[in-house]
Amino acid sequence: MKKAKDKKIKLGIFVEGDFIPSYDGASNRFHYLSRYLQWAGVEVVVFHGFRGWSDLELIKKEPFKTYVLPIERYYKDSSFLASLVKKEKLDIIQFNDLEPVLLQGIRLAHMTGVHLVAEMHFVVGNLAKALGTSAQKLSKIAKLEKFIGRAVDHVIALSSDDEPDFIKKMGVPSKNISVVPSGVDLREIKFWGPNFKAKTILFLGNLYFEPNGEAVKTIHRDIYPELKKAGFKFLIVGDCPKKLRDKYQDRTFRFTGTVDDLNQVFKESTLALAPIIESTGLRIKTLNYLAAGIPVVTTSASAAGFPHKDCLLVEDDFQKYPALILKLTKRELLRLAKRGRETMESKFDWKIIAERTKTTYKKILHTRPKDKAKSAELTASFNLKEPVWLEEAKKKGRFSNCHHPPHGDFSYGVIRHGRVNIVR
């Protein structure tokens, strides 16, 4: 019998909503972590709750296996999911954030006896409080955090700054928490450096996510007017509500929507912004900016999850942004560009992140999974139907124009080795 350290790890990653193409931080992590773990020798199986928002033709190009499931079956047919987990002989199943762990993870782990990992992209209670959530809802979130903390076998945090809150709010011992940040695919993101001739300032992000939408409003109100006078243009890139775009777009403040190749905007950018005021998680946009060699002006809150502050220009007073930017010399910007790329290459290349994650899984497999019988019985008492982010996305009309086959009813699908097999 092979020891745990020699055994090939078999991992199931559960993904709801959008997956590939990946146009936000969460789906970006699902996509590239799955790809690079497979290349690192971890056998990855993705279970995708399919709403027509992912392109199956793109998924089939990936090296990992993907099960595509209708939403009703994804959430309600636990027996079928458990049969797939057993069929694939998985060691670990991994869900992101609180609701998916509650809605599926605990029950599936109980039914199959595998380890359950919660990958926490941010501290839910902290973000909810920053966004002005009511005291009643914050109380419910706090109860859910404690419940999840007692049930999961391990938590993966994206930022070391969030780890103390997972210990305090979820009651997870530090030995059961690993910090593994997101990364950058340096084969895809090229180094461009600041384009001084373009005089273009970039903001990248999913604008259906409220902190990003608020950041655009801040940029337009406090930063754009003065820099427009100095001849700068602003480029806002990412999935965007029509209402936001219609309100702010003009000739020198343009919205592109999503783009298939970020290199096309990076090579035309002089500087990038990340004026986010909610502090939790790690900003994928910052990693992408730095990988492309685009200097970044950001807030201390937005930079909180990133340990290499010397790569960034940090300023919390938005009124000071125009003067700060206008004072920057080409030499300073080029220095920041080089430092940012070098940091991405040495610390945040997905190859490095995948190896760190693999080490975490090996650690998990040296422990015994918790008995989840009692927790599985109590999950229904929370009366949750779907993740909050999903409710918000549907309410704002995100993905309303995004429809990929299979059309009509289907039982499930399997994507592997460049083939899509849909079972009707």
C-alpha positions as CSV (number, residue, x, y, z in Angstrom):
1,M,0.0,0.0,0.0
2,K,1.3,3.4,-1.0
3,K,1.9,6.0,1.7
4,A,-0.1,9.3,1.5
5,K,3.0,11.2,0.5
6,D,3.5,8.9,-2.5
7,K,-0.1,8.5,-3.5
8,K,-1.4,10.5,-6.5
9,I,-3.9,13.0,-5.1
10,K,-7.4,12.9,-6.6
11,L,-9.3,16.1,-6.2
12,G,-12.8,17.2,-7.0
13,I,-13.4,21.0,-7.5
14,F,-17.0,22.1,-7.5
15,V,-17.9,25.2,-9.6
16,E,-21.3,26.9,-9.9
17,G,-22.3,29.5,-12.5
18,D,-19.5,30.7,-14.7
19,F,-16.2,28.8,-15.2
20,I,-14.5,29.2,-18.6
21,P,-14.1,31.8,-20.1
22,S,-13.1,33.2,-16.7
23,Y,-14.0,36.9,-16.4
24,D,-13.7,37.4,-12.6
25,G,-11.4,36.5,-9.8
26,A,-13.3,33.4,-8.6
27,S,-13.7,31.8,-12.0
28,N,-10.1,32.8,-12.9
29,R,-8.9,30.8,-9.8
30,F,-11.1,27.8,-10.6
31,H,-9.8,27.7,-14.2
32,Y,-6.1,28.2,-13.7
33,L,-5.7,26.3,-10.4
34,S,-7.5,23.2,-12.0
35,R,-5.2,23.5,-15.1
36,Y,-1.9,23.8,-13.2
37,L,-2.8,21.2,-10.6
38,Q,-3.4,18.7,-13.3
39,W,-0.1,19.6,-14.9
40,A,1.6,19.3,-11.4
41,G,0.4,15.7,-11.1
42,V,-2.8,16.1,-9.2
43,E,-5.7,14.3,-10.8
44,V,-8.4,17.0,-11.0
45,V,-12.1,16.4,-11.7
46,V,-14.3,19.5,-12.0
47,F,-18.0,19.3,-11.2
48,H,-19.7,22.2,-13.0
49,G,-23.2,23.4,-12.2
50,F,-24.1,24.5,-15.7
51,R,-26.3,27.5,-16.5
52,G,-25.1,28.0,-20.1
53,W,-22.6,30.6,-18.9
54,S,-19.5,28.6,-19.7
55,D,-18.2,27.6,-23.2
56,L,-18.0,23.8,-23.4
57,E,-15.7,24.1,-26.4
58,L,-13.2,26.0,-24.3
59,I,-13.5,23.6,-21.4
60,K,-12.6,20.6,-23.7
61,K,-9.2,22.2,-24.4
62,E,-8.3,21.9,-20.7
63,P,-6.2,18.9,-19.3
64,F,-8.6,18.0,-16.5
65,K,-11.9,16.1,-16.6
66,T,-15.2,18.0,-16.2
67,Y,-18.7,16.7,-15.3
68,V,-21.3,19.2,-16.6
69,L,-24.5,19.0,-14.6
70,P,-28.0,20.7,-14.9
71,I,-28.5,23.0,-11.9
72,E,-31.4,21.0,-10.4
73,R,-29.3,17.9,-10.4
74,Y,-26.2,19.7,-9.2
75,Y,-27.9,20.9,-6.1
76,K,-30.5,18.3,-5.4
77,D,-29.3,14.9,-6.6
78,S,-26.7,14.2,-3.9
79,S,-26.8,10.5,-4.5
80,F,-25.7,10.9,-8.1
81,L,-23.0,13.3,-7.2
82,A,-21.8,10.9,-4.5
83,S,-21.7,8.1,-7.0
84,L,-19.5,10.2,-9.2
85,V,-17.1,11.1,-6.3
86,K,-16.9,7.3,-5.5
87,K,-16.5,6.3,-9.1
88,E,-13.6,8.8,-9.5
89,K,-12.1,7.6,-6.2
90,L,-11.5,11.1,-5.0
91,D,-9.6,11.9,-1.9
92,I,-10.7,15.5,-1.4
93,I,-13.6,17.6,-2.5
94,Q,-13.3,21.4,-2.6
95,F,-15.9,24.1,-2.5
96,N,-15.4,27.9,-2.4
97,D,-17.0,30.1,0.2
98,L,-19.8,29.4,2.7
99,E,-23.0,28.5,0.9
100,P,-21.6,25.9,-1.5
101,V,-20.0,24.1,1.5
102,L,-23.3,24.1,3.3
103,L,-25.6,23.3,0.3
104,Q,-23.5,20.4,-1.0
105,G,-20.1,19.9,0.5
106,I,-20.9,18.7,4.0
107,R,-23.6,16.2,2.8
108,L,-21.3,14.8,0.0
109,A,-18.3,14.5,2.3
110,H,-20.5,12.6,4.8
111,M,-21.9,10.3,2.1
112,T,-18.5,9.5,0.6
113,G,-16.1,9.7,3.5
114,V,-13.6,12.0,1.7
115,H,-11.9,15.1,3.0
116,L,-13.8,18.4,2.7
117,V,-11.9,21.6,1.9
118,A,-13.4,25.1,2.0
119,E,-11.5,27.5,-0.2
120,M,-12.4,31.0,1.2
121,H,-11.8,33.8,-1.3
122,F,-12.7,36.4,1.3
123,V,-14.0,36.7,4.9
124,V,-17.7,36.8,4.2
125,G,-18.8,38.5,7.4
126,N,-16.2,41.3,6.9
127,L,-17.2,42.0,3.3
128,A,-20.9,41.9,4.2
129,K,-20.4,44.4,7.0
130,A,-18.3,46.7,4.7
131,L,-21.1,46.7,2.2
132,G,-23.7,47.8,4.7
133,T,-25.5,44.5,5.3
134,S,-28.2,44.6,8.0
135,A,-27.4,43.4,11.6
136,Q,-29.9,40.6,11.2
137,K,-28.2,39.2,8.1
138,L,-24.7,39.7,9.7
139,S,-25.9,37.5,12.6
140,K,-27.0,34.8,10.2
141,I,-23.6,34.9,8.4
142,A,-21.8,34.7,11.8
143,K,-23.8,31.5,12.7
144,L,-23.1,30.0,9.2
145,E,-19.3,30.8,9.5
146,K,-19.2,28.9,12.9
147,F,-21.1,26.0,11.5
148,I,-18.9,25.6,8.5
149,G,-15.8,26.0,10.6
150,R,-16.8,23.0,12.7
151,A,-17.7,20.8,9.7
152,V,-14.8,21.3,7.2
153,D,-11.5,19.4,7.4
154,H,-9.4,22.3,6.1
155,V,-9.6,25.9,5.0
156,I,-7.6,27.4,2.2
157,A,-7.3,31.2,2.5
158,L,-6.1,33.4,-0.3
159,S,-4.5,35.9,2.0
160,S,-2.6,35.7,5.2
161,D,-4.3,38.8,6.4
162,D,-7.6,36.9,6.4
163,E,-6.3,33.9,8.4
164,P,-6.8,35.4,11.9
165,D,-10.5,36.1,11.0
166,F,-11.0,32.5,9.9
167,I,-9.6,31.4,13.2
168,K,-11.8,33.8,15.2
169,K,-15.1,33.8,13.1
170,M,-15.1,30.2,11.9
171,G,-13.3,28.6,14.9
172,V,-10.9,26.8,12.6
173,P,-7.5,25.9,14.3
174,S,-4.5,27.5,12.7
175,K,-3.1,24.0,11.9
176,N,-6.2,23.4,9.7
177,I,-5.7,26.6,7.6
178,S,-3.3,27.0,4.7
179,V,-2.7,30.3,2.9
180,V,-2.4,29.8,-0.9
181,P,-2.8,32.9,-3.0
182,S,-4.0,33.0,-6.6
183,G,-1.5,33.3,-9.3
184,V,-0.8,34.5,-12.9
185,D,-0.4,32.5,-16.0
186,L,2.9,34.0,-17.2
187,R,2.7,32.1,-20.5
188,E,-0.4,34.1,-21.3
189,I,0.2,37.5,-19.7
190,K,3.1,39.1,-21.4
191,F,5.3,41.8,-20.0
192,W,4.6,45.2,-21.7
193,G,5.6,47.9,-19.2
194,P,3.9,51.3,-19.2
195,N,2.9,52.7,-22.6
196,F,3.8,56.4,-22.0
197,K,2.6,57.5,-25.5
198,A,-0.9,56.1,-24.9
199,K,-1.6,58.1,-21.7
200,T,-4.2,55.5,-20.7
201,I,-5.2,54.6,-17.2
202,L,-6.7,51.2,-16.7
203,F,-9.2,49.7,-14.3
204,L,-9.9,45.9,-14.6
205,G,-12.7,44.0,-12.8
206,N,-16.1,42.4,-12.7
207,L,-18.3,45.5,-12.3
208,Y,-21.3,43.4,-11.1
209,F,-19.2,42.9,-7.9
210,E,-20.2,45.9,-5.8
211,P,-16.7,47.0,-4.6
212,N,-15.6,47.2,-8.2
213,G,-18.6,49.2,-9.2
214,E,-18.0,51.6,-6.4
215,A,-14.4,51.9,-7.4
216,V,-15.4,53.0,-10.9
217,K,-17.7,55.7,-9.4
218,T,-14.7,56.9,-7.2
219,I,-12.4,57.0,-10.3
220,H,-14.9,59.1,-12.3
221,R,-15.6,61.5,-9.4
222,D,-12.2,62.0,-7.8
223,I,-9.5,61.0,-10.3
224,Y,-10.8,61.3,-13.8
225,P,-11.6,65.1,-14.0
226,E,-8.0,66.4,-13.3
227,L,-6.2,63.7,-15.3
228,K,-8.6,64.3,-18.3
229,K,-7.3,67.9,-18.3
230,A,-3.8,66.5,-18.5
231,G,-4.6,64.5,-21.6
232,F,-5.2,61.0,-20.0
233,K,-7.9,58.6,-21.2
234,F,-9.5,56.0,-18.9
235,L,-10.2,52.4,-19.9
236,I,-12.7,50.3,-17.8
237,V,-12.4,46.6,-18.6
238,G,-14.7,43.9,-17.4
239,D,-18.2,42.5,-17.2
240,C,-20.4,45.6,-16.7
241,P,-24.0,46.5,-15.9
242,K,-25.6,48.5,-18.7
243,K,-26.8,51.1,-16.2
244,L,-23.3,51.8,-14.9
245,R,-21.8,52.0,-18.4
246,D,-24.6,54.3,-19.7
247,K,-24.1,56.7,-16.8
248,Y,-20.4,57.2,-17.0
249,Q,-19.1,56.4,-20.5
250,D,-17.8,59.1,-22.8
251,R,-15.0,59.5,-25.3
252,T,-12.2,59.6,-22.8
253,F,-13.8,57.3,-20.2
254,R,-14.5,54.1,-22.1
255,F,-16.0,50.7,-21.1
256,T,-14.9,47.7,-23.1
257,G,-16.9,44.9,-21.4
258,T,-15.1,41.6,-21.2
259,V,-12.1,41.0,-23.4
260,D,-10.7,37.6,-24.5
261,D,-7.1,38.6,-24.4
262,L,-6.0,41.1,-21.7
263,N,-2.7,41.6,-23.5
264,Q,-4.6,43.8,-25.9
265,V,-5.5,46.3,-23.2
266,F,-2.3,45.9,-21.2
267,K,-0.1,47.0,-24.1
268,E,-2.1,50.2,-24.4
269,S,-2.0,51.1,-20.7
270,T,0.3,53.5,-18.9
271,L,-0.9,53.0,-15.3
272,A,-3.5,50.9,-13.5
273,L,-5.8,51.7,-10.6
274,A,-7.3,49.6,-7.8
275,P,-9.1,52.1,-5.5
276,I,-11.0,49.4,-3.5
277,I,-12.0,50.2,0.1
278,E,-13.2,46.8,1.3
279,S,-10.3,44.8,2.8
280,T,-10.5,41.0,2.4
281,G,-9.1,38.5,0.0
282,L,-6.5,39.0,-2.7
283,R,-7.1,41.2,-5.8
284,I,-6.6,39.2,-9.0
285,K,-6.5,42.5,-10.9
286,T,-3.4,43.5,-9.0
287,L,-1.6,40.3,-9.9
288,N,-2.5,40.7,-13.6
289,Y,-1.4,44.4,-13.7
290,L,2.0,43.5,-12.1
291,A,2.5,40.6,-14.4
292,A,2.0,42.9,-17.4
293,G,4.4,45.5,-16.0
294,I,1.7,48.1,-15.5
295,P,2.4,50.2,-12.4
296,V,-0.5,50.2,-9.9
297,V,-1.9,52.9,-7.7
298,T,-4.1,51.4,-5.0
299,T,-5.4,51.7,-1.4
300,S,-4.0,50.1,1.7
301,A,-7.3,48.1,2.0
302,S,-7.0,46.8,-1.6
303,A,-3.3,46.0,-1.0
304,A,-3.9,44.3,2.3
305,G,-3.8,40.7,1.0
306,F,-0.6,41.3,-1.0
307,P,2.6,41.1,1.0
308,H,4.9,42.8,-1.5
309,K,3.9,46.5,-1.0
310,D,7.1,47.8,-2.6
311,C,5.6,46.8,-6.0
312,L,2.7,49.2,-5.4
313,L,1.9,52.9,-5.0
314,V,-0.4,53.0,-2.0
315,E,-2.6,56.1,-1.2
316,D,-5.9,56.1,0.6
317,D,-6.9,59.7,-0.2
318,F,-8.5,59.6,-3.6
319,Q,-8.2,63.4,-3.9
320,K,-4.4,63.0,-4.0
321,Y,-4.4,60.5,-6.9
322,P,-4.1,63.0,-9.7
323,A,-1.2,64.9,-8.2
324,L,0.6,61.6,-7.3
325,I,0.2,60.3,-10.9
326,L,1.3,63.5,-12.5
327,K,4.5,63.6,-10.4
328,L,5.6,60.1,-11.4
329,T,8.6,60.0,-13.6
330,K,9.3,57.5,-16.4
331,R,12.2,56.1,-14.4
332,E,9.9,55.4,-11.4
333,L,7.3,53.8,-13.5
334,L,9.8,51.6,-15.3
335,R,11.3,50.6,-11.9
336,L,7.9,49.6,-10.6
337,A,7.1,47.7,-13.8
338,K,10.2,45.6,-13.6
339,R,9.8,44.9,-9.9
340,G,6.2,43.8,-10.3
341,R,6.9,41.4,-13.1
342,E,9.9,39.9,-11.2
343,T,7.7,39.4,-8.1
344,M,5.1,37.6,-10.2
345,E,7.7,35.3,-11.7
346,S,9.3,34.4,-8.4
347,K,6.2,34.2,-6.1
348,F,2.9,34.1,-8.1
349,D,3.5,32.0,-11.2
350,W,0.6,29.4,-11.3
351,K,3.3,26.7,-11.5
352,I,4.5,27.8,-8.1
353,I,1.0,28.2,-6.7
354,A,0.0,24.7,-7.9
355,E,3.0,23.1,-6.1
356,R,2.1,24.9,-2.9
357,T,-1.5,23.7,-3.2
358,K,-0.4,20.2,-3.8
359,T,1.7,20.3,-0.6
360,T,-1.4,21.5,1.3
361,Y,-3.4,18.5,0.0
362,K,-0.6,16.1,1.0
363,K,-0.9,17.6,4.5
364,I,-4.6,17.2,4.6
365,L,-4.4,13.5,3.6
366,H,-2.2,12.8,6.6
367,T,-5.3,13.7,8.8
368,R,-8.5,11.8,9.4
369,P,-11.7,13.3,7.9
370,K,-14.2,14.6,10.5
371,D,-17.4,12.7,11.3
372,K,-19.9,14.9,9.5
373,A,-23.1,13.0,10.3
374,K,-24.5,15.5,12.7
375,S,-23.5,18.5,10.5
376,A,-25.1,16.9,7.5
377,E,-28.4,16.5,9.4
378,L,-28.4,20.2,10.3
379,T,-27.6,21.8,7.0
380,A,-31.3,22.1,6.0
381,S,-32.0,24.2,9.0
382,F,-30.2,27.2,7.4
383,N,-32.8,27.2,4.6
384,L,-30.4,28.5,1.9
385,K,-31.2,28.0,-1.8
386,E,-28.2,29.3,-3.7
387,P,-25.1,31.4,-3.1
388,V,-25.7,35.1,-2.4
389,W,-23.3,36.2,-5.2
390,L,-25.5,34.2,-7.7
391,E,-28.7,35.9,-6.5
392,E,-27.0,39.3,-6.9
393,A,-25.7,38.4,-10.4
394,K,-29.1,37.3,-11.6
395,K,-30.8,40.3,-10.1
396,K,-28.4,42.7,-11.9
397,G,-28.8,40.8,-15.2
398,R,-25.3,39.4,-15.4
399,F,-24.9,36.6,-18.0
400,S,-28.4,37.4,-19.5
401,N,-26.9,37.4,-23.0
402,C,-24.6,34.4,-22.4
403,H,-26.0,31.1,-23.6
404,H,-23.9,28.1,-24.6
405,P,-25.1,24.6,-25.5
406,P,-26.3,22.1,-24.5
407,H,-29.8,23.4,-25.2
408,G,-32.8,21.8,-23.7
409,D,-32.9,19.0,-21.1
410,F,-29.9,16.8,-20.5
411,S,-28.9,14.3,-17.7
412,Y,-25.2,15.2,-17.5
413,G,-22.1,15.6,-19.6
414,V,-18.5,14.5,-19.5
415,I,-15.7,16.5,-21.0
416,R,-12.3,14.9,-21.3
417,H,-9.5,14.5,-23.9
418,G,-10.9,17.1,-26.2
419,R,-14.4,15.6,-26.3
420,V,-17.8,16.7,-25.1
421,N,-20.2,13.8,-24.4
422,I,-23.7,15.0,-23.4
423,V,-26.1,12.4,-22.0
424,R,-29.7,13.3,-22.7
